[in-house]
């Protein structure tokens, strides 16, 4: 008699096995804390512009697995394992960031829309410590709202459009390979580019 009740549970467990979460989503509750866990790196994606506000930017990792997404005037966070990662922000095109992440540090990646043919294109700039943008980035977080993305819907969209996502990622990799040293440096984050836990306490959410 209990077998019918076990079938939905099995289905849920099976889906969790086939599509494991690629990151630990951060659910906002009141003012956001941007302090990274001691054993993880925290990456904050921010989109200060309202241009193309309703268009999602989809974020995937080096394995082309969906992490999270955001719209205009939002910021969103994801926890990642320390180490080297390539993060892709996908819209009508894709931008990439090479990141060497350290545990206990918070990294900020700015995304900006640019008018495209069918939807907004994306411009991506990681916030590097030795630039003026490092101090400016705190204001971007104050001026944007914490996103509450539907991660299931986002992962479904990426799976449904995987061929398109793969092509845009391939184009981004080609741009990287053709770029000069200065171009690549502008899209590369070192461990030290992340804020320490003490520094991250000074950040305030939207």
Secondary structure, 3 states (H helix, E strand, C coil): CCHHHHHHHHHHHHHHHHCCCCCEECCCCCCCCCCCCCCCEEEEEEECCCCCCCCCEEEECCCCCEEEEECCCEEEEEEECCEEEEEEEECCCEEEEEEEECCCCEEEEEEEEECCCCCCEEEEEECCCCCCHHHHHHHHHHHCEECCCCHHHHHHHHHHCHHHHHHHHHHHHHHHHHCCHHHHHHCEECHHHCECHHHHCCCCCC
